[in-house]
Amino acid sequence: MLPHRTTAGGHALRLALAVLLSLGLVAPVPAQMGKADIRGQAPQAIDSGLLDFGGKPVYLYGLRGARPDQSCTMRSGQTWPCGREARWAARNRIANHWVECVERARGPGGEVFALCYLGGVGGPELNAWLVEQGWALAARDYAQDYAAAEDAARAAGRGLWRGQQP
């Protein structure tokens, strides 16, 4: 299984969000409220599940990104820097694009979890693309939005799934 976050508290953050959502103590925000809460030209991709808009971190809702230092094993037994490739894929996808994100939930410490779109709300959804291409996993513990996309990426051997399971 893929580690959940590059920061030490990332796993606890995702677990807390899942528990709070399930208990109804944190209400998810409607998927598209018609306006973007966070926007900017080509934010920095910290990993394939976390963007930085000039010091404002935004976690991509519904998925788990690969850590930049993560390694995966090819079917041949050789390791490859899949975390760096996942981060590169995210950076390449958002390069030269205006990105707008719509908040879906907040973590217990105020962390923003959002759906992000290239070229504005209504454009291609970054979250879905990352999972569809195999560069992130569905966060099935708190959202089922991308479970089918992850299954398809795994079956097709895309991204992190091109070798043995990450």
Secondary structure, DSSP 8 states (H G I E B T S, - for coil): -----SSTTHHHHHHHHHHHHHHTSS----S--SS-SEEEES-EEEETTEEEETTEEEEETTEEE--TT--EE-TTS-EE-HHHHHHHHHHHHHTT-EEEEEEEEE-TT--EEEEEEETSTTS-BHHHHHHHTTSEEE-TTT--TTHHHHHHHHHHT-GGGGSS--
